[in-house]
Structures are given as structure tokens and as C-alpha cells.
Amino acid sequence: MMIDLKDKVAIVTGSSSGIGKAIAVQLAEYGARVVINSAKSEASGREVAASIPNSKYFRADISSKDECQNLIDFALEEFGRLDILVNNAGITKLISHSDIEKADVDVWKEIFEVNVFGTWQMCSMAYKHLEKSDDGIIINISSIASLRPTGSSIPYAVSKAAINHMTKLLAKTLGPKVRVNAVAPGLIQTPWTQDWDIAHEIVAQQAPLKRSGMPEDVADAVIGVIISKYVTGEVVLADGGWSLNS
Ligand SMILES: NC(=O)c1ccc[n+]([C@@H]2O[C@H](COP(=O)([O-])OP(=O)(O)OC[C@H]3O[C@@H](n4cnc5c(N)ncnc54)[C@H](OP(=O)(O)O)[C@@H]3O)[C@@H](O)[C@H]2O)c1
């Protein structure tokens, strides 16, 4: 199938590096105009935007309601419409699952502010604009930790499980005008996991595809969901089959 996104406008939250950057690059390669975003790394966000045709950078922290609104307004002002929202921005804290005391409720609040409330804010502020598209779509970047008893901490894993359920509930509510799906990456080689050498080795041994993933592998899954026009409410696992053997 020919993929042509040339009339489409996308926002990719958290696209100054890693998975979000790879998603933005691929969307642009297929012709979309893309808003690059991050909360802190403004310089690298601007560099990413400068390297991608038809893209613009906007700094916004998705845990802030006002900044979410500013981000959406920016996309509309610059490009006049919104067709694709990729909620990729996320944070975690590395806490062993057995260290219950360290997973204090303040950690839960900090992670949920971005991963769950930020994602909800973006969805709830963008859907009216996505409804005007001929194929409006939201893609939430979840995690293998949402589906398996694994992940960098229990609060993080639960935040991603919440995103999966939010995805299904929104798909039911926003259809037929807007499709809502999640892509759940396994272990991916990004700045986030650059020091996780042992984890990368374990995945390379255990996963049927014998390697941890690249950001582009996740971007491929996102594009797959975008072009699959009869798919909504799904959580697509992109983990090299790791969960089959772990
Ligand atoms: N890498 C993996 O193995 C893996 C596996 C499963 C799921 N994921 C998910 O994939 C997503 C991207 O992760 P990554 O590995 O690509 O990490 P990354 O390279 O660290 O990128 C995270 C991006 O999110 C941005 N961000 C963080 N908080 C934000 C906020 N409040 N508002 C706006 N942007 C924010 C970061 O920029 P600033 O910090 O400058 O704001 C950065 O652009 C996350 O949702 C993560 O949970 C990753």
C-alpha cells in the first residue's frame, strides 16, 4: 500500500529524542507536517525540527493543562488542522518492584501527572480538532510493562496499564470519527535505556527476534496502525516477541 500523509498534520509529544523523534521522522517521510515537542530539552527539540522537513518545534510540558492547550493551538495556527496525535511523552523512576517503601505515593503522583493525566489532557483537548479530519487518530505510546509484570517501577507499569484502558474507552467513545490505539514497545535502545546493558543482553537472548528494539521499530508499528483504518481500541505490542519467552 502507498502511504501518503501529505495532507496530514501531526503532534508527537516528547519528540526531542528516542522513540518520539523516530516517529516524527517517519511521519514526515510519508509527507506529514509535524509538531516536535518536549518539556525540557528545547535545544535538541529545535535541532530535531530543523532536521525534518515541514516540522516545527514547540516547548510544552504535557503535565500542564495550559501548556497542552498552547501546544494544540500552535499546531492549528502553524498548520491549520490536526489529524494525528501521538502521545509519546513519558517519564519513569527506576525502583525495584520489591522496594515498596521507595515507591512512595509522591512518586506515583509525579509519574501519573505526565503519563496518565498529561496523556488525558492532550486527548481531551485535541479530539474536537481530530474529529474534523477524514481519519483522525490518537496513538498512545504504552509499554510492555502495561501487559506483563515487569517495568522500571510499579508506578510506571500501572501508569501504562491506565493508558491502555484509556485507549479502549476513548476508542469506544470517539468512534467513528477518531480512532484510538496504543503501541506498547518492549525494550528499545533510546537515551532512556542506554545504561541498561544487562537488560539489552537478556532481551537479545530471550526474544525470538534476538535483539532489543530500535526507535524505528516502534515508529514502524505506529505507521502500521495509522494505515490500518479498521483498527481501533487496540494495544499493539512491538517487543520482538520478548513477552513470549520472558
Ligand atoms: N525506551 C524503552 O525501552 C521504552 C519501552 C517502553 C515504552 N517506552 C515509552 O516510550 C516513550 C518515549 O521513551 P524514550 O525511550 O524514547 O525516552 P526518551 O528518549 O527519554 O524521550 C522521552 C521524551 O519525552 C519528553 N518528555 C518527558 N516529559 C515530558 C513532558 N512532561 N512533556 C513533554 N515532553 C516530555 C522528553 O523531553 P524532555 O525531558 O526534554 O521534556 C523526551 O523528548 C515513553 O512514553 C516511554 O514510557 C519506552
The ligand as an SDF file (V2000), in Angstrom:
LIG
                    3D

 48 52  0  0  0  0  0  0  0  0999 V2000
   12.8680    3.0220   25.6980 N   0  0  0  0  0  0  0  0  0  0  0  0
   12.1260    1.9740   26.0300 C   0  0  0  0  0  0  0  0  0  0  0  0
   12.6380    0.8430   26.1970 O   0  0  0  0  0  0  0  0  0  0  0  0
   10.6320    2.1280   26.1850 C   0  0  0  0  0  0  0  0  0  0  0  0
    9.8860    0.9590   26.3750 C   0  0  0  0  0  0  0  0  0  0  0  0
    8.5030    1.0530   26.5180 C   0  0  0  0  0  0  0  0  0  0  0  0
    7.8860    2.2910   26.4580 C   0  0  0  0  0  0  0  0  0  0  0  0
    8.6330    3.4090   26.2750 N   0  0  0  0  0  0  0  0  0  0  0  0
    7.9100    4.6850   26.2210 C   0  0  0  0  0  0  0  0  0  0  0  0
    8.2840    5.4110   25.0700 O   0  0  0  0  0  0  0  0  0  0  0  0
    8.1660    6.8120   25.3310 C   0  0  0  0  0  0  0  0  0  0  0  0
    9.4480    7.5140   24.8840 C   0  0  0  0  0  0  0  0  0  0  0  0
   10.5310    6.9840   25.6070 O   0  0  0  0  0  0  0  0  0  0  0  0
   12.0530    7.0290   25.0780 P   0  0  0  0  0  0  0  0  0  0  0  0
   12.6720    5.7580   25.4730 O   0  0  0  0  0  0  0  0  0  0  0  0
   12.0810    7.4540   23.6660 O   0  0  0  0  0  0  0  0  0  0  0  0
   12.6270    8.1390   26.0570 O   0  0  0  0  0  0  0  0  0  0  0  0
   13.4760    9.4830   25.8170 P   0  0  0  0  0  0  0  0  0  0  0  0
   14.4540    9.3340   24.7030 O   0  0  0  0  0  0  0  0  0  0  0  0
   13.9530    9.8490   27.1710 O   0  0  0  0  0  0  0  0  0  0  0  0
   12.3490   10.5210   25.3420 O   0  0  0  0  0  0  0  0  0  0  0  0
   11.3550   10.9820   26.2020 C   0  0  0  0  0  0  0  0  0  0  0  0
   10.7860   12.2230   25.5630 C   0  0  0  0  0  0  0  0  0  0  0  0
    9.6660   12.7110   26.3390 O   0  0  0  0  0  0  0  0  0  0  0  0
    9.8820   14.0900   26.6470 C   0  0  0  0  0  0  0  0  0  0  0  0
    9.1500   14.4300   27.8590 N   0  0  0  0  0  0  0  0  0  0  0  0
    9.3050   13.9460   29.1080 C   0  0  0  0  0  0  0  0  0  0  0  0
    8.4270   14.5200   29.9510 N   0  0  0  0  0  0  0  0  0  0  0  0
    7.6900   15.3810   29.2000 C   0  0  0  0  0  0  0  0  0  0  0  0
    6.6340   16.2640   29.4990 C   0  0  0  0  0  0  0  0  0  0  0  0
    6.1440   16.3870   30.7360 N   0  0  0  0  0  0  0  0  0  0  0  0
    6.0890   16.9920   28.4920 N   0  0  0  0  0  0  0  0  0  0  0  0
    6.5650   16.8990   27.2260 C   0  0  0  0  0  0  0  0  0  0  0  0
    7.5960   16.0690   26.8900 N   0  0  0  0  0  0  0  0  0  0  0  0
    8.1500   15.3360   27.8710 C   0  0  0  0  0  0  0  0  0  0  0  0
   11.4020   14.1950   26.7470 C   0  0  0  0  0  0  0  0  0  0  0  0
   11.8880   15.5100   26.6400 O   0  0  0  0  0  0  0  0  0  0  0  0
   12.1910   16.4220   27.9550 P   0  0  0  0  0  0  0  0  0  0  0  0
   12.6750   15.5340   29.0420 O   0  0  0  0  0  0  0  0  0  0  0  0
   13.1790   17.4030   27.4810 O   0  0  0  0  0  0  0  0  0  0  0  0
   10.9040   17.0710   28.2820 O   0  0  0  0  0  0  0  0  0  0  0  0
   11.7830   13.3690   25.5030 C   0  0  0  0  0  0  0  0  0  0  0  0
   11.5840   14.1180   24.3370 O   0  0  0  0  0  0  0  0  0  0  0  0
    7.8450    6.9580   26.8170 C   0  0  0  0  0  0  0  0  0  0  0  0
    6.4450    7.1670   26.9770 O   0  0  0  0  0  0  0  0  0  0  0  0
    8.2120    5.6070   27.3920 C   0  0  0  0  0  0  0  0  0  0  0  0
    7.4340    5.2710   28.5150 O   0  0  0  0  0  0  0  0  0  0  0  0
    9.9940    3.3740   26.1430 C   0  0  0  0  0  0  0  0  0  0  0  0
  1  2  1  0
  2  3  2  0
  2  4  1  0
  4  5  1  0
  4 48  2  0
  5  6  2  0
  6  7  1  0
  7  8  2  0
  8  9  1  0
  8 48  1  0
  9 10  1  0
  9 46  1  0
 10 11  1  0
 11 12  1  0
 11 44  1  0
 12 13  1  0
 13 14  1  0
 14 15  2  0
 14 16  1  0
 14 17  1  0
 17 18  1  0
 18 19  2  0
 18 20  1  0
 18 21  1  0
 21 22  1  0
 22 23  1  0
 23 24  1  0
 23 42  1  0
 24 25  1  0
 25 26  1  0
 25 36  1  0
 26 27  1  0
 26 35  1  0
 27 28  2  0
 28 29  1  0
 29 30  1  0
 29 35  2  0
 30 31  1  0
 30 32  2  0
 32 33  1  0
 33 34  2  0
 34 35  1  0
 36 37  1  0
 36 42  1  0
 37 38  1  0
 38 39  2  0
 38 40  1  0
 38 41  1  0
 42 43  1  0
 44 45  1  0
 44 46  1  0
 46 47  1  0
M  CHG  2   8   1  16  -1
M  END
$$$$
